[in-house]
Amino acid sequence: MRNFGDLQKLAQKMQADMAKAQDELAVATVEGTAGGGAVVVVLTGTQEVKEVRIKKDAVDPDDVETLQDLVRAALTDALTKSKALAAERLGGLTGGLKLPGL
């Protein structure tokens, strides 16, 4: 069994590693797409929206519902990828513990 000083150093290292991983996630990006690339949503690993791209041919004033569905699908795809990236990067640091939001 480790003494208290060793446990304290281990906790400090884990905290530093977690902060570094969170900083990396804040700049890492993933892309979610829908409609064969007609709509693209770019998110960071912390689920911040960085960019939304919509091709002109996806915009039909007579069919707004389809564009709304494409945006929602692209965002859902990007969120899934962003959460997977976060779980991958933080999973080893948490020792398999399930953290809120991941």
N, CA, C and O atoms as CSV, one atom per row, in Angstrom:
chain,resi,resn,atom,element,x,y,z
A,1,MET,N,N,0.851,-1.192,0.000
A,1,MET,CA,C,0.000,0.000,0.000
A,1,MET,C,C,0.885,1.238,0.000
A,1,MET,O,O,1.903,1.288,0.690
A,2,ARG,N,N,0.500,2.198,-0.752
A,2,ARG,CA,C,1.279,3.425,-0.868
A,2,ARG,C,C,1.032,4.323,0.334
A,2,ARG,O,O,-0.027,4.274,0.961
A,3,ASN,N,N,2.027,5.141,0.642
A,3,ASN,CA,C,1.818,6.087,1.722
A,3,ASN,C,C,1.067,7.309,1.207
A,3,ASN,O,O,0.838,7.449,0.006
A,4,PHE,N,N,0.693,8.178,2.114
A,4,PHE,CA,C,-0.129,9.333,1.755
A,4,PHE,C,C,0.573,10.237,0.750
A,4,PHE,O,O,-0.078,10.769,-0.148
A,5,GLY,N,N,1.877,10.424,0.877
A,5,GLY,CA,C,2.631,11.271,-0.051
A,5,GLY,C,C,2.580,10.728,-1.468
A,5,GLY,O,O,2.439,11.493,-2.422
A,6,ASP,N,N,2.695,9.409,-1.617
A,6,ASP,CA,C,2.615,8.790,-2.941
A,6,ASP,C,C,1.224,8.973,-3.547
A,6,ASP,O,O,1.087,9.261,-4.736
A,7,LEU,N,N,0.202,8.804,-2.720
A,7,LEU,CA,C,-1.169,8.973,-3.210
A,7,LEU,C,C,-1.423,10.418,-3.628
A,7,LEU,O,O,-2.110,10.680,-4.616
A,8,GLN,N,N,-0.867,11.339,-2.871
A,8,GLN,CA,C,-1.042,12.753,-3.202
A,8,GLN,C,C,-0.352,13.084,-4.531
A,8,GLN,O,O,-0.909,13.811,-5.353
A,9,LYS,N,N,0.853,12.556,-4.742
A,9,LYS,CA,C,1.565,12.778,-6.007
A,9,LYS,C,C,0.808,12.154,-7.171
A,9,LYS,O,O,0.709,12.751,-8.243
A,10,LEU,N,N,0.274,10.955,-6.963
A,10,LEU,CA,C,-0.503,10.285,-7.999
A,10,LEU,C,C,-1.748,11.099,-8.356
A,10,LEU,O,O,-2.080,11.250,-9.531
A,11,ALA,N,N,-2.427,11.616,-7.349
A,11,ALA,CA,C,-3.620,12.432,-7.587
A,11,ALA,C,C,-3.264,13.703,-8.354
A,11,ALA,O,O,-4.006,14.112,-9.247
A,12,GLN,N,N,-2.145,14.325,-8.018
A,12,GLN,CA,C,-1.714,15.537,-8.718
A,12,GLN,C,C,-1.375,15.230,-10.178
A,12,GLN,O,O,-1.699,16.009,-11.074
A,13,LYS,N,N,-0.722,14.089,-10.409
A,13,LYS,CA,C,-0.391,13.706,-11.781
A,13,LYS,C,C,-1.660,13.437,-12.585
A,13,LYS,O,O,-1.779,13.864,-13.733
A,14,MET,N,N,-2.609,12.725,-11.971
A,14,MET,CA,C,-3.872,12.442,-12.652
A,14,MET,C,C,-4.610,13.742,-12.976
A,14,MET,O,O,-5.195,13.870,-14.052
A,15,GLN,N,N,-4.584,14.700,-12.059
A,15,GLN,CA,C,-5.244,15.981,-12.279
A,15,GLN,C,C,-4.576,16.733,-13.433
A,15,GLN,O,O,-5.260,17.314,-14.275
A,16,ALA,N,N,-3.254,16.722,-13.471
A,16,ALA,CA,C,-2.528,17.386,-14.563
A,16,ALA,C,C,-2.800,16.694,-15.902
A,16,ALA,O,O,-2.987,17.359,-16.921
A,17,ASP,N,N,-2.822,15.368,-15.896
A,17,ASP,CA,C,-3.112,14.620,-17.120
A,17,ASP,C,C,-4.529,14.910,-17.607
A,17,ASP,O,O,-4.752,15.049,-18.810
A,18,MET,N,N,-5.481,15.002,-16.693
A,18,MET,CA,C,-6.866,15.298,-17.056
A,18,MET,C,C,-6.967,16.703,-17.648
A,18,MET,O,O,-7.655,16.896,-18.651
A,19,ALA,N,N,-6.307,17.668,-17.056
A,19,ALA,CA,C,-6.343,19.039,-17.568
A,19,ALA,C,C,-5.735,19.108,-18.969
A,19,ALA,O,O,-6.244,19.814,-19.840
A,20,LYS,N,N,-4.641,18.371,-19.178
A,20,LYS,CA,C,-4.006,18.357,-20.492
A,20,LYS,C,C,-4.943,17.729,-21.523
A,20,LYS,O,O,-5.083,18.248,-22.631
A,21,ALA,N,N,-5.580,16.622,-21.166
A,21,ALA,CA,C,-6.498,15.958,-22.089
A,21,ALA,C,C,-7.688,16.860,-22.412
A,21,ALA,O,O,-8.140,16.890,-23.557
A,22,GLN,N,N,-8.196,17.586,-21.435
A,22,GLN,CA,C,-9.316,18.495,-21.671
A,22,GLN,C,C,-8.896,19.650,-22.582
A,22,GLN,O,O,-9.666,20.073,-23.445
A,23,ASP,N,N,-7.686,20.156,-22.393
A,23,ASP,CA,C,-7.179,21.206,-23.278
A,23,ASP,C,C,-7.058,20.698,-24.715
A,23,ASP,O,O,-7.389,21.409,-25.664
A,24,GLU,N,N,-6.585,19.471,-24.863
A,24,GLU,CA,C,-6.459,18.877,-26.199
A,24,GLU,C,C,-7.831,18.682,-26.845
A,24,GLU,O,O,-7.994,18.897,-28.046
A,25,LEU,N,N,-8.814,18.274,-26.044
A,25,LEU,CA,C,-10.162,18.087,-26.576
A,25,LEU,C,C,-10.781,19.408,-27.030
A,25,LEU,O,O,-11.566,19.439,-27.978
A,26,ALA,N,N,-10.427,20.482,-26.357
A,26,ALA,CA,C,-10.984,21.788,-26.701
A,26,ALA,C,C,-10.535,22.260,-28.081
A,26,ALA,O,O,-11.219,23.068,-28.709
A,27,VAL,N,N,-9.388,21.762,-28.561
A,27,VAL,CA,C,-8.900,22.180,-29.882
A,27,VAL,C,C,-9.078,21.098,-30.944
A,27,VAL,O,O,-8.995,21.384,-32.139
A,28,ALA,N,N,-9.321,19.863,-30.520
A,28,ALA,CA,C,-9.560,18.783,-31.482
A,28,ALA,C,C,-10.940,18.981,-32.097
A,28,ALA,O,O,-11.866,19.431,-31.421
A,29,THR,N,N,-11.079,18.646,-33.381
A,29,THR,CA,C,-12.384,18.795,-34.031
A,29,THR,C,C,-12.810,17.504,-34.708
A,29,THR,O,O,-11.991,16.668,-35.090
A,30,VAL,N,N,-14.125,17.375,-34.842
A,30,VAL,CA,C,-14.743,16.278,-35.583
A,30,VAL,C,C,-15.790,16.894,-36.499
A,30,VAL,O,O,-16.297,17.985,-36.237
A,31,GLU,N,N,-16.110,16.181,-37.578
A,31,GLU,CA,C,-17.125,16.640,-38.521
A,31,GLU,C,C,-18.276,15.653,-38.564
A,31,GLU,O,O,-18.080,14.443,-38.672
A,32,GLY,N,N,-19.475,16.195,-38.476
A,32,GLY,CA,C,-20.673,15.411,-38.690
A,32,GLY,C,C,-21.275,15.834,-40.019
A,32,GLY,O,O,-21.307,17.022,-40.340
A,33,THR,N,N,-21.751,14.870,-40.786
A,33,THR,CA,C,-22.296,15.193,-42.102
A,33,THR,C,C,-23.669,14.566,-42.288
A,33,THR,O,O,-24.045,13.606,-41.615
A,34,ALA,N,N,-24.399,15.149,-43.229
A,34,ALA,CA,C,-25.698,14.599,-43.614
A,34,ALA,C,C,-25.948,14.962,-45.070
A,34,ALA,O,O,-25.398,15.930,-45.595
A,35,GLY,N,N,-26.781,14.169,-45.697
A,35,GLY,CA,C,-27.135,14.434,-47.086
A,35,GLY,C,C,-25.961,14.342,-48.029
A,35,GLY,O,O,-25.847,15.130,-48.968
A,36,GLY,N,N,-25.077,13.374,-47.783
A,36,GLY,CA,C,-23.914,13.201,-48.649
A,36,GLY,C,C,-22.981,14.400,-48.634
A,36,GLY,O,O,-22.337,14.702,-49.639
A,37,GLY,N,N,-22.905,15.086,-47.496
A,37,GLY,CA,C,-22.027,16.246,-47.376
A,37,GLY,C,C,-22.728,17.565,-47.661
A,37,GLY,O,O,-22.084,18.614,-47.687
A,38,ALA,N,N,-24.033,17.528,-47.874
A,38,ALA,CA,C,-24.786,18.760,-48.121
A,38,ALA,C,C,-24.760,19.665,-46.896
A,38,ALA,O,O,-24.770,20.891,-47.015
A,39,VAL,N,N,-24.727,19.044,-45.708
A,39,VAL,CA,C,-24.629,19.789,-44.452
A,39,VAL,C,C,-23.492,19.186,-43.643
A,39,VAL,O,O,-23.411,17.970,-43.467
A,40,VAL,N,N,-22.612,20.060,-43.151
A,40,VAL,CA,C,-21.482,19.638,-42.329
A,40,VAL,C,C,-21.472,20.484,-41.060
A,40,VAL,O,O,-21.583,21.709,-41.118
A,41,VAL,N,N,-21.338,19.821,-39.919
A,41,VAL,CA,C,-21.219,20.504,-38.637
A,41,VAL,C,C,-19.879,20.108,-38.038
A,41,VAL,O,O,-19.564,18.922,-37.935
A,42,VAL,N,N,-19.083,21.112,-37.640
A,42,VAL,CA,C,-17.783,20.877,-37.033
A,42,VAL,C,C,-17.885,21.218,-35.548
A,42,VAL,O,O,-18.265,22.328,-35.174
A,43,LEU,N,N,-17.536,20.238,-34.708
A,43,LEU,CA,C,-17.544,20.423,-33.256
A,43,LEU,C,C,-16.159,20.165,-32.693
A,43,LEU,O,O,-15.350,19.458,-33.294
A,44,THR,N,N,-15.897,20.750,-31.526
A,44,THR,CA,C,-14.679,20.404,-30.798
A,44,THR,C,C,-14.944,19.143,-29.985
A,44,THR,O,O,-16.073,18.657,-29.923
A,45,GLY,N,N,-13.900,18.625,-29.370
A,45,GLY,CA,C,-14.042,17.467,-28.497
A,45,GLY,C,C,-14.804,17.785,-27.226
A,45,GLY,O,O,-15.151,16.883,-26.464
A,46,THR,N,N,-15.071,19.084,-26.989
A,46,THR,CA,C,-15.873,19.496,-25.836
A,46,THR,C,C,-17.271,19.936,-26.268
A,46,THR,O,O,-17.962,20.632,-25.523
A,47,GLN,N,N,-17.684,19.537,-27.455
A,47,GLN,CA,C,-19.000,19.762,-28.028
A,47,GLN,C,C,-19.318,21.230,-28.303
A,47,GLN,O,O,-20.484,21.622,-28.274
A,48,GLU,N,N,-18.306,22.039,-28.565
A,48,GLU,CA,C,-18.523,23.424,-28.977
A,48,GLU,C,C,-18.650,23.464,-30.499
A,48,GLU,O,O,-17.806,22.919,-31.210
A,49,VAL,N,N,-19.700,24.106,-30.993
A,49,VAL,CA,C,-19.898,24.217,-32.436
A,49,VAL,C,C,-18.902,25.234,-32.983
A,49,VAL,O,O,-18.877,26.389,-32.556
A,50,LYS,N,N,-18.086,24.791,-33.932
A,50,LYS,CA,C,-17.087,25.670,-34.535
A,50,LYS,C,C,-17.517,26.152,-35.917
A,50,LYS,O,O,-17.151,27.250,-36.337
A,51,GLU,N,N,-18.295,25.332,-36.626
A,51,GLU,CA,C,-18.636,25.688,-37.993
A,51,GLU,C,C,-19.856,24.887,-38.444
A,51,GLU,O,O,-20.042,23.733,-38.061
A,52,VAL,N,N,-20.675,25.529,-39.264
A,52,VAL,CA,C,-21.778,24.864,-39.949
A,52,VAL,C,C,-21.665,25.255,-41.414
A,52,VAL,O,O,-21.648,26.438,-41.752
A,53,ARG,N,N,-21.587,24.240,-42.286
A,53,ARG,CA,C,-21.506,24.498,-43.725
A,53,ARG,C,C,-22.714,23.854,-44.405
A,53,ARG,O,O,-23.040,22.691,-44.167
A,54,ILE,N,N,-23.364,24.644,-45.253
A,54,ILE,CA,C,-24.534,24.155,-45.990
A,54,ILE,C,C,-24.318,24.475,-47.463
A,54,ILE,O,O,-24.115,25.630,-47.838
A,55,LYS,N,N,-24.364,23.440,-48.287
A,55,LYS,CA,C,-24.230,23.649,-49.730
A,55,LYS,C,C,-25.486,24.335,-50.266
A,55,LYS,O,O,-26.592,24.102,-49.780
A,56,LYS,N,N,-25.296,25.178,-51.266
A,56,LYS,CA,C,-26.412,25.940,-51.828
A,56,LYS,C,C,-27.538,25.056,-52.332
A,56,LYS,O,O,-28.711,25.400,-52.193
A,57,ASP,N,N,-27.184,23.916,-52.919
A,57,ASP,CA,C,-28.239,23.060,-53.469
A,57,ASP,C,C,-29.070,22.371,-52.385
A,57,ASP,O,O,-30.081,21.740,-52.695
A,58,ALA,N,N,-28.658,22.483,-51.114
A,58,ALA,CA,C,-29.430,21.919,-50.012
A,58,ALA,C,C,-30.511,22.894,-49.549
A,58,ALA,O,O,-31.388,22.534,-48.764
A,59,VAL,N,N,-30.439,24.120,-50.037
A,59,VAL,CA,C,-31.383,25.153,-49.607
A,59,VAL,C,C,-32.516,25.267,-50.636
A,59,VAL,O,O,-32.316,25.738,-51.755
A,60,ASP,N,N,-33.690,24.829,-50.230
A,60,ASP,CA,C,-34.890,24.923,-51.069
A,60,ASP,C,C,-35.947,25.644,-50.238
A,60,ASP,O,O,-36.467,25.072,-49.280
A,61,PRO,N,N,-36.272,26.882,-50.583
A,61,PRO,CA,C,-37.249,27.639,-49.786
A,61,PRO,C,C,-38.604,26.954,-49.681
A,61,PRO,O,O,-39.373,27.237,-48.762
A,62,ASP,N,N,-38.900,26.061,-50.607
A,62,ASP,CA,C,-40.173,25.355,-50.566
A,62,ASP,C,C,-40.107,24.071,-49.732
A,62,ASP,O,O,-41.120,23.396,-49.544
A,63,ASP,N,N,-38.910,23.737,-49.235
A,63,ASP,CA,C,-38.747,22.503,-48.457
A,63,ASP,C,C,-37.771,22.737,-47.304
A,63,ASP,O,O,-36.715,22.108,-47.231
A,64,VAL,N,N,-38.134,23.634,-46.423
A,64,VAL,CA,C,-37.292,23.980,-45.275
A,64,VAL,C,C,-37.139,22.784,-44.329
A,64,VAL,O,O,-36.100,22.630,-43.688
A,65,GLU,N,N,-38.157,21.952,-44.241
A,65,GLU,CA,C,-38.128,20.815,-43.320
A,65,GLU,C,C,-36.975,19.857,-43.632
A,65,GLU,O,O,-36.349,19.322,-42.717
A,66,THR,N,N,-36.697,19.643,-44.896
A,66,THR,CA,C,-35.593,18.751,-45.259
A,66,THR,C,C,-34.264,19.340,-44.798
A,66,THR,O,O,-33.421,18.610,-44.278
A,67,LEU,N,N,-34.062,20.628,-44.976
A,67,LEU,CA,C,-32.830,21.266,-44.514
A,67,LEU,C,C,-32.716,21.178,-42.997
A,67,LEU,O,O,-31.634,20.923,-42.468
A,68,GLN,N,N,-33.820,21.384,-42.301
A,68,GLN,CA,C,-33.807,21.262,-40.842
A,68,GLN,C,C,-33.407,19.849,-40.425
A,68,GLN,O,O,-32.618,19.671,-39.497
A,69,ASP,N,N,-33.952,18.850,-41.111
A,69,ASP,CA,C,-33.610,17.456,-40.808
A,69,ASP,C,C,-32.129,17.179,-41.075
A,69,ASP,O,O,-31.480,16.467,-40.308
A,70,LEU,N,N,-31.594,17.747,-42.168
A,70,LEU,CA,C,-30.180,17.548,-42.491
A,70,LEU,C,C,-29.275,18.190,-41.441
A,70,LEU,O,O,-28.266,17.603,-41.048
A,71,VAL,N,N,-29.629,19.385,-40.987
A,71,VAL,CA,C,-28.830,20.058,-39.948
A,71,VAL,C,C,-28.874,19.250,-38.664
A,71,VAL,O,O,-27.843,19.046,-38.024
A,72,ARG,N,N,-30.047,18.793,-38.285
A,72,ARG,CA,C,-30.184,17.988,-37.066
A,72,ARG,C,C,-29.374,16.690,-37.184
A,72,ARG,O,O,-28.701,16.294,-36.233
A,73,ALA,N,N,-29.436,16.039,-38.327
A,73,ALA,CA,C,-28.691,14.788,-38.527
A,73,ALA,C,C,-27.187,15.025,-38.491
A,73,ALA,O,O,-26.450,14.230,-37.908
A,74,ALA,N,N,-26.727,16.103,-39.105
A,74,ALA,CA,C,-25.292,16.405,-39.093
A,74,ALA,C,C,-24.823,16.732,-37.686
A,74,ALA,O,O,-23.735,16.317,-37.284
A,75,LEU,N,N,-25.624,17.467,-36.935
A,75,LEU,CA,C,-25.271,17.789,-35.555
A,75,LEU,C,C,-25.236,16.538,-34.686
A,75,LEU,O,O,-24.333,16.375,-33.865
A,76,THR,N,N,-26.210,15.658,-34.862
A,76,THR,CA,C,-26.231,14.396,-34.112
A,76,THR,C,C,-24.998,13.556,-34.434
A,76,THR,O,O,-24.389,12.973,-33.537
A,77,ASP,N,N,-24.632,13.495,-35.707
A,77,ASP,CA,C,-23.440,12.753,-36.129
A,77,ASP,C,C,-22.187,13.348,-35.486
A,77,ASP,O,O,-21.336,12.616,-34.981
A,78,ALA,N,N,-22.079,14.672,-35.508
A,78,ALA,CA,C,-20.909,15.332,-34.915
A,78,ALA,C,C,-20.859,15.121,-33.408
A,78,ALA,O,O,-19.783,14.887,-32.856
A,79,LEU,N,N,-21.996,15.199,-32.736
A,79,LEU,CA,C,-22.031,14.968,-31.286
A,79,LEU,C,C,-21.599,13.555,-30.931
A,79,LEU,O,O,-20.848,13.352,-29.977
A,80,THR,N,N,-22.070,12.587,-31.691
A,80,THR,CA,C,-21.680,11.197,-31.454
A,80,THR,C,C,-20.169,11.040,-31.578
A,80,THR,O,O,-19.535,10.396,-30.742
A,81,LYS,N,N,-19.596,11.631,-32.623
A,81,LYS,CA,C,-18.146,11.542,-32.834
A,81,LYS,C,C,-17.374,12.295,-31.754
A,81,LYS,O,O,-16.335,11.826,-31.290
A,82,SER,N,N,-17.878,13.456,-31.353
A,82,SER,CA,C,-17.201,14.243,-30.328
A,82,SER,C,C,-17.203,13.524,-28.982
A,82,SER,O,O,-16.191,13.502,-28.281
A,83,LYS,N,N,-18.333,12.941,-28.629
A,83,LYS,CA,C,-18.417,12.192,-27.368
A,83,LYS,C,C,-17.511,10.962,-27.397
A,83,LYS,O,O,-16.893,10.628,-26.386
A,84,ALA,N,N,-17.426,10.293,-28.532
A,84,ALA,CA,C,-16.538,9.137,-28.663
A,84,ALA,C,C,-15.085,9.567,-28.519
A,84,ALA,O,O,-14.292,8.878,-27.877
A,85,LEU,N,N,-14.734,10.700,-29.112
A,85,LEU,CA,C,-13.372,11.220,-28.990
A,85,LEU,C,C,-13.052,11.538,-27.535
A,85,LEU,O,O,-11.972,11.206,-27.048
A,86,ALA,N,N,-13.983,12.178,-26.842
A,86,ALA,CA,C,-13.775,12.511,-25.434
A,86,ALA,C,C,-13.631,11.250,-24.587
A,86,ALA,O,O,-12.764,11.177,-23.716
A,87,ALA,N,N,-14.473,10.268,-24.841
A,87,ALA,CA,C,-14.391,9.016,-24.085
A,87,ALA,C,C,-13.056,8.321,-24.324
A,87,ALA,O,O,-12.462,7.759,-23.404
A,88,GLU,N,N,-12.594,8.366,-25.571
A,88,GLU,CA,C,-11.306,7.749,-25.917
A,88,GLU,C,C,-10.151,8.457,-25.208
A,88,GLU,O,O,-9.273,7.806,-24.642
A,89,ARG,N,N,-10.155,9.776,-25.241
A,89,ARG,CA,C,-9.053,10.544,-24.658
A,89,ARG,C,C,-9.072,10.542,-23.139
A,89,ARG,O,O,-8.016,10.536,-22.507
A,90,LEU,N,N,-10.260,10.546,-22.546
A,90,LEU,CA,C,-10.366,10.634,-21.097
A,90,LEU,C,C,-10.540,9.278,-20.432
A,90,LEU,O,O,-10.317,9.144,-19.228
A,91,GLY,N,N,-10.935,8.272,-21.204
A,91,GLY,CA,C,-11.207,6.951,-20.634
A,91,GLY,C,C,-10.040,6.346,-19.886
A,91,GLY,O,O,-10.224,5.773,-18.813
A,92,GLY,N,N,-8.846,6.463,-20.433
A,92,GLY,CA,C,-7.673,5.911,-19.764
A,92,GLY,C,C,-7.322,6.644,-18.491
A,92,GLY,O,O,-6.704,6.074,-17.591
A,93,LEU,N,N,-7.709,7.897,-18.408
A,93,LEU,CA,C,-7.394,8.699,-17.229
A,93,LEU,C,C,-8.360,8.478,-16.083
A,93,LEU,O,O,-8.017,8.697,-14.921
A,94,THR,N,N,-9.562,8.044,-16.407
A,94,THR,CA,C,-10.578,7.872,-15.368
A,94,THR,C,C,-10.626,6.464,-14.810
A,94,THR,O,O,-11.413,6.172,-13.910
A,95,GLY,N,N,-9.793,5.601,-15.337
A,95,GLY,CA,C,-9.764,4.228,-14.836
A,95,GLY,C,C,-11.054,3.485,-15.109
A,95,GLY,O,O,-11.425,2.582,-14.359
A,96,GLY,N,N,-11.744,3.860,-16.185
A,96,GLY,CA,C,-12.974,3.189,-16.551
A,96,GLY,C,C,-14.209,3.747,-15.864
A,96,GLY,O,O,-15.314,3.257,-16.097
A,97,LEU,N,N,-14.045,4.769,-15.017
A,97,LEU,CA,C,-15.206,5.374,-14.380
A,97,LEU,C,C,-16.015,6.127,-15.410
A,97,LEU,O,O,-15.449,6.768,-16.295
A,98,LYS,N,N,-17.317,6.061,-15.310
A,98,LYS,CA,C,-18.204,6.771,-16.232
A,98,LYS,C,C,-18.391,8.183,-15.684
A,98,LYS,O,O,-18.936,8.367,-14.596
A,99,LEU,N,N,-17.933,9.186,-16.452
A,99,LEU,CA,C,-18.079,10.567,-16.028
A,99,LEU,C,C,-19.311,11.184,-16.667
A,99,LEU,O,O,-19.676,10.831,-17.788
A,100,PRO,N,N,-19.956,12.111,-15.954
A,100,PRO,CA,C,-21.141,12.771,-16.521
A,100,PRO,C,C,-20.782,13.455,-17.836
A,100,PRO,O,O,-19.711,14.050,-17.957
A,101,GLY,N,N,-21.673,13.372,-18.817
A,101,GLY,CA,C,-21.471,14.034,-20.094
A,101,GLY,C,C,-20.649,13.252,-21.093
A,101,GLY,O,O,-20.495,13.700,-22.229
A,102,LEU,N,N,-20.111,12.097,-20.716
A,102,LEU,CA,C,-19.309,11.298,-21.653
A,102,LEU,C,C,-20.063,10.067,-22.068
A,102,LEU,O,O,-19.555,9.267,-22.854
